Every structure is written in C-alpha cells, then in structure tokens.
C-alpha cells in the first residue's frame, strides 16, 4: 500500500475492512483524512466489494456522495467499459484503493463530474474548476472537525496523532488563503497572488478557522495558537 493509506481489519468480521487515506499535497484535500469501509460480498471476487465513504453529510467530491456512495466504474456504481470495470480475473482491492486516491481525490475534482472532462483547457472549465476546488477545500476542513469530534472506531488514536502533527500546517494553509493567495502544497508563492481566492472562501474560512484552532489546541497540536 502507498504510505498515505492505512487499513485495518475486524477480527469478528473478516469480510469488513476500514481504511483511511491522507489527502495528497497539491489538491484541495491536502492534510485531510478520508475514511472508507469495504465489505466483501459472498460472491467476491466475482462481484466487487461494497464501499462506503464516511461523508458526515458533506459532498466534497463529485464521486463521493453525502449518502456514502462511492461513484466509480470499478465498483459498478458508474458507467464504464473495458479495464474501467471490475474483472474477477484481474481486479483487486488495491486497484480500488489506488483509484479512489488518484482518480477521485485529485487536484481538480470539478472535472470528475460526468461529461465535464470535455471542459479541460476551456475557459468555462477554468472558470468553474477553481470555485469547486475552493469549496472542496472548505468541506475538507469541516470534515476534519467532524473526525476530531467523532473519529471512526479503531482509528481514534490515529486521527488525534495525525492532526496533532499536521494541525499547524493546516492552519498555515488557511492563513495563506485568507491573505488572498491560491495555495498549492500548503505554500503560497508570489505568482499565486495574481489569482486570489474568492471573497466567499475568505469569509467562510474566517468562520471555520477559530473552530480548527480550538480543536487542534484541545488535542495538543503545536503551533496552533
């Protein structure tokens, strides 16, 4: 498994797996944690596993529904053809996990929406992709707060330690956004100041950052005051 993915099994339910992915740098999901439950049906591997996303009622990606449904061809929850579909002979759990991390939680999730891939490189796509990423970033922050209040069973210590180490970096990114920067990999550059984020995002961040500071301080994260 990639270093940014962690999996745990249940002793009394060998058909269940719980995994968490760390959001990649350079994406709106940077430093976030994203939890998924995988259930292997009796017909596995003829049929793909059932996958549930811990959304907390937030839609931060076109492929991740508020209901917990993960929309992916490999899972049979989205149209696809050829190698995009589940194959009992060649498909694997690792393929599903890597697909979610690389194809779903990516740098420009706006284009994940069905049909929107045709807008890549076009003015309309560029105009809409940044606001979508801003909203995805904001919802990632809100997901952090939910996880700190209600960490998934078996990952309580993991969640606390993750944000204890990374809380200050999350806040550093928030502060860069508040200054009007477009942030990549938690670092604002001079060139990024030419494309400031929206006033709406800055207003929303001003409301959520105090809650983040309080939550990170409560778990003992350094540099969050």
C-alpha positions in Angstrom: 0.0 0.0 0.0 1.1 3.6 -0.5 2.4 5.3 2.6 -0.6 7.6 2.7 -3.2 4.7 3.0 -3.8 2.8 6.2 -6.1 -0.3 6.5 -7.5 -2.2 9.5 -9.5 -5.4 9.6 -12.1 -6.6 12.1 -11.4 -9.8 13.9 -15.1 -10.7 14.2 -16.0 -9.7 10.6 -13.4 -10.9 8.2 -15.5 -9.5 5.3 -15.0 -5.9 6.5 -12.1 -3.5 6.1 -11.8 0.1 7.2 -9.2 2.3 5.5 -8.1 5.9 5.7 -6.4 8.0 3.0 -4.4 11.1 3.7 -5.2 13.9 1.2 -2.3 14.5 -1.2 -0.4 17.7 -1.4 -1.3 19.9 -4.3 -5.0 19.0 -4.0 -7.9 20.6 -2.1 -7.8 17.6 0.1 -4.2 18.2 1.4 -3.7 17.0 5.1 -7.3 15.8 5.3 -8.3 12.3 6.3 -10.9 10.3 4.3 -12.4 7.1 5.7 -13.9 4.2 3.7 -15.4 0.9 4.8 -15.1 -2.0 2.4 -17.4 -5.0 2.6 -16.7 -8.2 0.6 -19.9 -9.8 -0.6 -20.3 -13.6 -0.5 -19.8 -13.5 -4.3 -16.4 -11.8 -4.1 -14.2 -11.8 -6.2 -16.9 -12.4 -8.9 -18.5 -9.2 -7.7 -16.6 -6.1 -6.5 -16.7 -5.0 -2.8 -19.2 -2.6 -1.5 -17.6 0.7 -0.5 -19.0 3.3 1.9 -17.4 6.7 2.4 -17.7 8.5 5.8 -19.1 11.8 4.4 -20.6 13.4 7.5 -23.2 14.6 5.1 -20.7 16.7 3.1 -20.3 16.5 -0.7 -16.6 17.4 -1.2 -16.2 15.5 -4.5 -18.4 14.5 -7.4 -17.7 10.8 -6.8 -18.3 10.9 -3.1 -22.0 11.3 -2.2 -23.4 12.6 1.0 -25.1 9.1 1.4 -21.6 7.5 1.5 -21.9 6.0 -2.0 -18.6 6.0 -4.0 -19.3 6.6 -7.7 -16.6 4.6 -9.5 -16.8 2.3 -12.6 -14.7 -0.3 -10.9 -17.4 -0.6 -8.2 -20.2 -0.8 -10.7 -21.6 2.5 -9.4 -20.8 4.4 -12.6 -20.7 3.7 -16.3 -17.5 2.4 -17.8 -16.0 -0.1 -20.3 -13.1 -2.4 -20.6 -10.5 -2.1 -17.9 -12.6 0.5 -16.1 -14.9 -2.2 -15.0 -14.4 -4.9 -12.3 -12.8 -8.1 -13.6 -12.7 -11.2 -11.3 -9.5 -12.2 -13.0 -7.5 -9.0 -12.9 -9.1 -6.5 -10.5 -8.1 -6.2 -6.9 -8.8 -4.3 -3.7 -5.5 -2.4 -4.1 -6.7 -1.2 -7.6 -9.9 0.2 -6.0 -8.0 1.9 -3.2 -5.4 3.5 -5.6 -8.2 4.5 -8.0 -10.0 6.4 -5.2 -6.8 8.1 -4.1 -5.5 9.0 -7.6 -8.7 9.4 -9.7 -11.1 10.8 -7.2 -9.2 12.8 -4.6 -7.2 14.7 -7.2 -6.1 18.2 -7.8 -9.1 19.3 -9.9 -12.1 17.4 -8.8 -14.5 19.6 -10.8 -13.6 17.6 -13.9 -14.7 14.3 -12.2 -18.3 15.2 -12.8 -19.7 13.2 -15.7 -19.2 14.9 -19.0 -17.1 17.7 -17.6 -13.8 16.2 -18.8 -14.6 17.9 -22.1 -14.1 21.2 -20.4 -10.5 20.7 -19.6 -8.4 23.5 -21.0 -11.5 25.6 -21.9 -12.5 28.9 -20.4 -15.7 27.5 -18.9 -13.8 24.7 -17.2 -11.2 27.0 -15.9 -13.8 29.5 -14.6 -15.7 26.8 -12.7 -12.8 24.5 -11.5 -11.3 26.9 -9.0 -14.5 27.7 -7.2 -15.2 24.0 -6.9 -11.8 23.3 -5.5 -12.3 26.2 -3.0 -15.5 24.6 -1.8 -13.9 21.1 -1.7 -11.1 22.6 0.5 -13.6 24.2 2.8 -15.5 20.9 3.2 -12.3 19.1 3.8 -11.7 21.4 6.8 -15.2 20.7 8.0 -14.6 17.0 7.7 -11.5 17.4 9.9 -13.7 18.9 12.6 -16.2 16.1 12.3 -13.4 13.5 12.6 -11.9 15.1 15.7 -15.4 15.0 17.3 -16.4 11.6 16.1 -13.3 9.5 15.0 -14.2 6.2 13.3 -13.9 3.2 15.6 -10.4 1.8 15.6 -8.8 5.0 14.4 -9.3 7.2 17.4 -5.6 7.5 18.2 -4.6 7.7 14.6 -6.9 10.7 14.0 -5.6 12.5 17.0 -2.0 11.9 16.2 -2.4 12.9 12.6 -3.9 16.3 13.4 -1.6 16.8 16.4 1.3 16.6 13.9 -0.3 18.4 10.9 -2.6 20.9 12.6 -0.2 23.8 12.2 0.3 23.1 8.5 -3.5 23.1 8.0 -3.7 26.5 9.7 -0.8 27.8 7.7 -2.6 27.0 4.5 -5.8 28.6 5.8 -3.9 31.8 6.6 -2.4 31.9 3.1 -5.9 31.6 1.7 -7.2 34.3 4.0 -4.4 36.6 2.6 -5.9 36.1 -0.8 -3.5 33.5 -2.2 -4.1 30.4 -4.3 -2.3 27.8 -2.4 -0.5 24.7 -3.7 1.0 22.2 -1.4 0.4 24.4 1.6 2.8 27.2 0.3 1.7 30.5 -1.1 4.0 31.9 -3.8 4.3 35.4 -5.2 2.9 34.3 -8.6 -0.1 32.8 -6.9 -1.1 36.2 -5.7 -2.1 37.0 -9.2 -5.0 34.7 -8.8 -6.5 35.4 -5.4 -9.1 33.1 -4.0 -12.7 34.3 -3.7 -14.1 36.7 -1.1 -16.6 34.0 -0.3 -14.0 31.5 0.6 -12.1 34.0 2.8 -15.4 34.8 4.6 -16.1 31.1 5.2 -12.5 30.4 6.4 -12.8 33.3 8.9 -15.7 31.4 10.4 -14.2 27.9 10.4 -10.6 28.7 11.4 -11.4 29.5 15.1 -13.1 26.1 15.4 -10.0 24.5 13.9 -7.7 26.3 16.3 -9.8 25.2 19.2 -10.0 21.6 18.1 -6.2 21.4 17.3 -5.3 23.0 20.6 -7.5 20.6 22.5 -5.6 17.6 21.2 -2.2 19.3 22.0 -1.2 20.2 18.5 1.8 22.6 18.5 1.9 26.0 16.8 -1.9 26.4 16.6 -2.4 29.3 18.9 
